[in-house]
Amino acid sequence: PAWLRRLCGQLLSERLMRPSGVQAVVRGIVEGTGAGGAGAEAAAVDWRKCDAVAKILASCPQQCLSLEDYYRLVCPQILDLLHIQDKLTARQFQRVATTTLLTMAKEHPQLAEKHLLQPLLAPLLRCSET
């Protein structure tokens, strides 16, 4: 029903914008996928789940005051997904992070540059300045 979809969307949006909310949502959706399937089939399921999560992350929720606020809150958390240490989890989290980054860069290039690309490339820029 529509009311349930709306409520779930609202709860998901609220969770995403909390500290460590992105990682909690990604972990809840993708962790443990592919545990019972055959190799290629399980991998395809993993990719589809990762892409679906990235699509959710790249979409600004209706409850958010502004797109700028959403990017300011969520983008640092997306970049944090690139630093997960556990090898099995890291692959899925990196897939989500890179797909989200690409989607955001296509949809809102200026905001993605400010909140994703500049922080991501800052260490390289510092090295090139010295």
DAPE-V704545 format. One record per backbone hydrogen bond with DSSP energy under -1.0 kcal/mol. NH is the residue of the N-H (numbers start at 0). CO is the residue of the C=O. E is the energy in kcal/mol with one decimal. If there is no record, write none. Layout:
[[NH/CO/E] [NH/CO/E]]
This chain:
[[4/0/-1.9] [5/1/-2.5] [6/2/-2.3] [7/3/-2.7] [8/4/-2.3] [9/5/-2.2] [10/6/-2.5] [11/7/-2.6] [12/8/-2.4] [13/9/-2.4] [14/10/-2.1] [15/11/-2.4] [16/12/-1.5] [17/14/-1.3] [20/17/-2.2] [23/19/-1.8] [24/20/-2.4] [25/21/-2.9] [26/22/-2.9] [27/23/-2.3] [28/24/-1.7] [29/25/-2.9] [30/26/-1.6] [32/29/-1.9] [34/31/-1.1] [41/37/-3.5] [42/38/-2.2] [43/39/-2.1] [44/40/-1.9] [45/41/-2.4] [46/42/-2.5] [47/43/-2.2] [48/44/-2.5] [49/45/-2.7] [50/46/-2.7] [51/47/-2.3] [52/48/-2.5] [53/49/-2.3] [54/50/-2.0] [55/51/-1.8] [56/52/-2.6] [57/53/-2.2] [58/55/-1.0] [63/60/-1.1] [69/65/-2.1] [70/66/-2.6] [71/67/-2.5] [72/68/-2.1] [73/69/-2.7] [74/70/-2.1] [77/73/-2.0] [78/74/-2.4] [79/75/-1.6] [81/78/-1.5] [82/79/-1.8] [89/85/-3.2] [90/86/-1.5] [92/88/-2.6] [93/89/-3.0] [94/90/-1.8] [95/91/-2.4] [96/92/-2.7] [97/93/-2.8] [98/94/-2.3] [99/95/-2.5] [100/96/-2.6] [101/97/-2.5] [102/98/-2.3] [103/99/-3.0] [104/100/-2.5] [105/101/-1.8] [106/102/-2.4] [107/103/-3.0] [111/107/-2.5] [112/108/-2.4] [113/109/-2.2] [114/110/-2.8] [115/111/-2.2] [116/111/-2.4] [117/112/-2.9] [119/115/-2.0] [120/116/-2.6] [121/117/-1.3] [124/120/-2.2] [125/121/-2.4] [126/122/-1.8] [127/123/-2.0] [128/124/-1.2]]
